[in-house]
């Protein structure tokens, strides 16, 4: 084996070790769910979500443990959502308001969440994205965990429902990075900032802690606010509870592959740790996961083994998100899509601005 082959082999071995550790920790643990003894405020920031918000509100009506309130912040929608809320909010038993004009330096979602956090009265503030669809036991599960956990922040992992293969492979890439590169046990513990992780579709805070720290104000300009919120909590010596909730809710993030590409490009540089970290990751992605394909085609046995192992890891991550195993065979396409998204994100940042949902954010 060449030195390059040894380097790739060591990296994939480390990836596999992290994956095995995470499977042991993630799949093996069992929560004892108490009867809920806390009240929960459901808070929904929404901008141009007319296609998804009615599904979420219908699902919230069916909850066996009802939130004490459901509040929606309409963040400047122009797709008819404002008019829909004016006509249907009472039918769904929710209150809503339009966000005040966003100050300079704030991202729309963090501004909307900050407004919601000022109005909520529950013991826990549960921020939900409009594109999730929870099962009837969803709020009861979280409220039961919130009753007992010493954590200051709770987040949950969903069942993925992509719109098409491109969307699915990009969503699976996130799981691949998380489950093979981040030890989830350390993600929950205080102070381990490099392992911080959260899913912004479902984030809960204790109300007293939220009102003391105003975390969305602290991350007001962050495009990837969920990870920054988790870092905030861990930086203060507090813990984050990660919940495997694929049986409790699903999410359809994007309506098609191109929307998924834009959505992930919006986040990629920030998620990579900054512009130059993202630039460095472009050749690394090619080295770890695409270069072995070239050698495998030429018949190198070590490369065939490396490709097979990567396919197994990718397929396992797909299965953890309730996607098909055969996604593992598509990992080369996923890596190429990931490279394209990362390069697109780098270009946007070099240009100095990101555009999303009709807004332009200067970087």
matplotlib code that plots the C-alpha trace (Angstrom):
import matplotlib.pyplot as plt

x = [0.0, 1.2, 1.4, -1.8, -3.6, -2.4, -3.6, -7.0, -7.2, -6.4, -9.1, -11.8, -10.8, -11.3, -14.6, -15.8, -14.8, -16.8, -19.7, -19.6, -19.3, -22.3, -24.4, -23.6, -24.5, -27.4, -29.3, -28.5, -29.7, -33.3, -35.0, -37.5, -40.3, -42.0, -45.5, -45.1, -45.0, -44.0, -45.9, -44.7, -45.1, -44.8, -43.2, -43.1, -41.1, -42.6, -41.7, -43.4, -44.5, -48.1, -47.3, -46.3, -47.6, -51.2, -49.9, -48.0, -50.9, -53.3, -50.7, -50.4, -54.2, -54.0, -51.4, -52.3, -50.4, -51.4, -49.0, -50.1, -50.0, -49.0, -47.6, -46.6, -44.4, -45.0, -41.6, -42.6, -44.3, -45.4, -46.8, -50.3, -49.4, -50.4, -53.8, -54.2, -53.3, -55.8, -58.5, -57.6, -55.6, -58.7, -59.7, -56.4, -56.4, -53.2, -52.1, -49.9, -48.3, -46.2, -42.5, -41.4, -39.0, -35.8, -32.8, -29.5, -27.3, -30.1, -31.0, -34.7, -35.2, -33.2, -35.2, -38.5, -37.5, -36.3, -39.8, -41.5, -39.3, -40.4, -44.1, -44.1, -45.3, -44.6, -42.0, -40.2, -40.1, -40.2, -39.2, -40.4, -39.8, -42.9, -41.8, -42.1, -45.0, -45.2, -47.0, -49.7, -47.3, -44.5, -45.1, -45.8, -42.4, -40.5, -42.4, -41.7, -38.0, -38.0, -39.6, -36.5, -33.6, -30.9, -30.1, -30.8, -31.5, -33.3, -33.1, -34.4, -33.5, -36.3, -37.5, -36.4, -38.8, -36.9, -38.6, -36.3, -33.0, -30.8, -32.5, -32.3, -28.6, -27.8, -29.8, -28.0, -24.7, -25.5, -26.2, -23.0, -20.9, -22.6, -22.6, -19.1, -17.2, -18.9, -19.0, -22.6, -22.0, -19.6, -22.1, -24.3, -21.6, -20.6, -17.5, -16.9, -17.5, -16.1, -18.6, -21.6, -24.6, -28.3, -31.2, -32.7, -36.1, -36.7, -35.1, -36.3, -35.1, -36.1, -38.0, -36.0, -32.7, -33.9, -35.1, -31.8, -29.5, -31.6, -29.7, -31.1, -29.9, -26.4, -26.4, -28.5, -26.4, -25.6, -27.0, -26.4, -28.0, -28.7, -25.1, -24.2, -27.0, -25.6, -22.2, -23.5, -25.1, -22.0, -19.7, -21.6, -21.0, -24.5, -25.6, -27.7, -30.0, -30.1, -33.2, -33.6, -37.2, -37.5, -40.7, -42.2, -41.9, -40.8, -39.6, -39.7, -37.2, -37.3, -39.7, -37.1, -33.5, -32.5, -34.1, -32.2, -28.9, -29.6, -30.6, -27.5, -25.3, -26.7, -25.4, -22.3, -19.5, -20.8, -21.2, -17.6, -16.3, -15.7, -14.6, -11.1, -12.1, -14.6, -12.0, -9.7, -12.5, -13.0, -9.8, -10.3, -13.7, -12.2, -9.3, -11.1, -14.2, -13.7, -10.0, -10.4, -13.0, -10.3, -8.0, -10.9, -11.7, -8.1, -8.4, -6.6, -7.9, -7.4, -9.4, -12.2, -12.3, -12.3, -15.2, -17.2, -16.6, -17.7, -20.8, -21.6, -21.2, -23.3, -26.0, -26.1, -26.5, -29.3, -31.0, -30.7, -32.7, -35.3, -33.9, -33.2, -30.0, -29.3, -28.5, -25.1, -24.4, -25.1, -22.4, -20.2, -23.1, -23.7, -20.0, -20.1, -23.3, -21.6, -18.6, -20.9, -22.9, -19.7, -18.2, -21.4, -21.4, -17.8, -18.6, -21.5, -19.3, -16.6, -19.2, -20.2, -23.8, -26.3, -29.8, -32.6, -36.4, -36.3, -33.8, -30.1, -27.7, -24.4, -21.4]
y = [0.0, 3.5, 6.3, 7.8, 4.5, 4.2, 7.8, 7.1, 3.7, 5.4, 8.1, 5.6, 3.4, 6.4, 7.2, 3.6, 3.8, 6.9, 5.4, 2.2, 4.3, 6.4, 3.3, 1.8, 5.1, 6.2, 3.0, 1.3, 3.9, 3.8, 6.8, 6.2, 8.7, 10.3, 11.6, 15.2, 17.7, 20.8, 23.1, 23.6, 26.6, 25.7, 28.6, 28.6, 31.1, 31.1, 32.9, 31.8, 28.5, 28.4, 25.0, 23.4, 25.2, 23.9, 20.3, 21.2, 22.9, 20.0, 17.6, 19.8, 19.7, 15.9, 15.9, 13.7, 16.2, 19.6, 22.6, 25.4, 27.7, 27.8, 31.1, 31.8, 34.7, 35.6, 36.8, 39.0, 36.3, 37.3, 33.9, 34.3, 33.0, 36.2, 36.2, 32.4, 33.0, 35.9, 33.5, 30.2, 30.9, 30.7, 27.4, 25.9, 27.5, 29.5, 33.1, 34.9, 38.2, 39.8, 40.3, 43.9, 45.1, 43.2, 45.2, 45.3, 42.4, 39.9, 36.8, 36.5, 33.3, 34.4, 37.6, 35.8, 33.3, 36.2, 37.8, 34.5, 33.9, 37.2, 36.2, 32.6, 31.5, 27.7, 26.1, 25.1, 27.0, 24.6, 26.2, 24.2, 24.7, 24.8, 21.9, 19.2, 16.8, 15.4, 12.2, 12.6, 11.5, 14.0, 16.7, 14.1, 12.5, 15.8, 17.1, 13.8, 14.1, 17.8, 16.9, 14.9, 16.1, 18.4, 19.7, 23.3, 22.6, 19.7, 18.9, 16.0, 14.0, 13.4, 10.9, 12.3, 12.6, 14.1, 15.4, 13.6, 11.8, 14.9, 16.3, 12.9, 12.5, 15.9, 15.3, 12.0, 13.8, 15.7, 12.5, 11.0, 13.9, 13.8, 10.1, 9.3, 12.4, 13.7, 11.6, 12.2, 11.5, 14.4, 16.5, 16.3, 17.1, 20.6, 22.4, 20.1, 23.0, 21.3, 18.5, 20.9, 19.9, 20.6, 20.2, 23.6, 22.1, 21.2, 23.1, 23.5, 25.8, 26.2, 29.5, 30.9, 30.1, 31.5, 34.8, 35.1, 34.6, 35.6, 33.0, 34.0, 37.6, 36.2, 34.4, 37.0, 37.1, 33.4, 31.6, 28.2, 29.3, 25.8, 24.7, 28.1, 27.8, 24.4, 25.9, 28.7, 26.2, 24.1, 27.1, 28.0, 24.5, 23.2, 20.2, 19.5, 16.5, 14.9, 12.8, 10.1, 10.8, 9.3, 7.5, 10.7, 13.2, 13.6, 16.5, 17.5, 20.4, 21.3, 21.0, 19.9, 19.2, 22.7, 24.2, 21.7, 22.7, 26.4, 25.6, 23.6, 26.1, 28.8, 26.9, 25.1, 27.6, 28.4, 24.8, 24.1, 26.6, 29.6, 30.5, 29.2, 26.0, 25.4, 26.0, 23.4, 20.9, 20.8, 18.8, 16.8, 15.5, 14.5, 12.8, 10.8, 9.7, 10.2, 9.4, 5.8, 5.4, 6.1, 3.5, 1.0, 1.3, 0.4, -2.7, -1.7, -4.0, -1.5, 1.1, -1.5, -2.1, 1.6, 2.2, -0.7, 0.6, 4.1, 2.7, 0.8, 3.8, 6.0, 3.4, 3.0, 6.8, 6.7, 4.0, 6.0, 8.8, 6.2, 6.4, 3.2, 1.2, 1.5, 5.2, 3.8, 2.8, 6.4, 7.9, 9.0, 11.1, 12.4, 13.5, 15.2, 17.0, 18.0, 19.4, 21.4, 22.8, 23.6, 25.4, 27.3, 28.4, 29.5, 31.6, 33.2, 34.1, 35.5, 37.6, 38.8, 37.9, 35.0, 35.1, 33.0, 33.3, 36.7, 38.2, 39.1, 38.7, 40.4, 38.4]
z = [0.0, -0.8, 1.8, 0.4, 0.8, 4.5, 5.2, 3.7, 5.6, 8.9, 8.3, 7.4, 10.4, 12.7, 11.0, 11.5, 15.2, 15.7, 13.9, 16.1, 19.2, 18.2, 17.3, 20.7, 22.4, 20.2, 19.5, 22.8, 25.3, 26.5, 28.1, 30.9, 30.0, 33.0, 33.0, 31.9, 34.8, 32.8, 30.5, 27.0, 24.7, 21.0, 19.1, 15.3, 13.2, 9.7, 6.5, 3.3, 4.8, 3.4, 1.8, 5.1, 8.1, 7.9, 8.1, 11.3, 12.9, 12.1, 13.7, 16.8, 17.2, 17.4, 20.3, 23.3, 25.5, 24.4, 24.6, 26.9, 23.9, 20.2, 18.9, 15.4, 14.3, 10.6, 9.5, 6.6, 4.4, 0.9, -0.2, 1.2, 4.7, 6.4, 4.9, 5.7, 9.3, 9.6, 8.4, 10.0, 13.3, 15.5, 13.8, 14.9, 18.4, 17.8, 18.3, 15.8, 15.1, 12.4, 13.3, 13.8, 11.1, 11.4, 12.7, 10.8, 11.7, 12.5, 10.5, 9.9, 11.9, 14.9, 15.0, 14.8, 17.5, 19.8, 19.4, 20.2, 23.2, 24.7, 24.6, 25.7, 29.2, 29.3, 31.6, 28.4, 25.1, 22.2, 18.9, 15.9, 12.2, 10.0, 7.8, 10.5, 10.9, 14.5, 15.5, 18.3, 21.0, 20.0, 22.6, 25.4, 24.7, 24.8, 27.8, 29.7, 28.9, 29.9, 33.2, 34.3, 32.3, 33.9, 30.4, 29.6, 25.9, 24.2, 20.5, 18.5, 15.3, 12.7, 10.2, 6.8, 4.0, 1.0, -2.1, -4.5, -4.7, -4.7, -1.7, 0.1, -0.6, 0.7, 3.8, 4.2, 3.9, 7.1, 8.9, 7.5, 8.8, 12.2, 12.9, 11.6, 12.6, 15.9, 19.0, 20.1, 23.7, 23.8, 21.9, 25.0, 27.6, 28.7, 27.4, 24.3, 21.9, 18.8, 19.1, 19.6, 17.5, 17.4, 14.9, 14.4, 13.4, 17.1, 19.9, 23.5, 26.2, 29.8, 30.0, 32.9, 31.3, 28.0, 29.6, 31.5, 28.5, 25.5, 23.3, 20.0, 20.6, 21.2, 17.8, 16.0, 12.9, 12.6, 9.6, 11.2, 14.5, 15.9, 16.3, 17.7, 20.3, 21.4, 21.7, 23.9, 26.2, 26.4, 26.8, 30.0, 31.5, 30.7, 28.8, 25.7, 25.4, 22.0, 21.4, 18.7, 17.6, 14.2, 15.4, 16.6, 13.8, 10.1, 8.1, 4.5, 4.3, 0.6, -2.3, -4.9, -5.4, -6.5, -3.4, -1.3, -3.1, -2.3, 1.3, 2.0, 0.2, 2.5, 5.5, 4.3, 4.9, 8.4, 9.2, 8.0, 10.5, 8.2, 4.7, 4.8, 6.6, 3.9, 1.2, 2.9, 3.1, -0.7, -1.4, 1.7, 0.7, -2.6, -1.0, 1.7, -0.4, -4.1, -4.8, -3.7, -6.5, -9.1, -7.6, -7.2, -10.9, -11.7, -9.5, -6.4, -3.6, -0.8, -2.7, -3.3, 0.4, 1.2, -1.2, 0.2, 3.8, 2.8, 1.1, 4.3, 6.5, 4.2, 4.0, 7.8, 8.2, 5.7, 7.6, 10.9, 9.1, 7.9, 4.3, 2.2, 2.7, -1.1, -0.6, 0.4, -3.1, -4.2, -1.9, -4.9, -6.2, -2.7, -2.4, -5.8, -4.8, -1.5, -3.3, -5.6, -2.7, -0.8, -3.8, -4.3, -0.7, -0.9, -4.0, -2.2, 0.7, -1.5, -3.1, 0.4, 0.5, 0.8, -0.5, 1.1, 1.1, -0.6, 1.7, 1.2, 4.1, 3.9, 5.2]

ax = plt.figure().add_subplot(projection="3d")
ax.plot(x, y, z, "-o")
ax.set_aspect("equal")
plt.show()
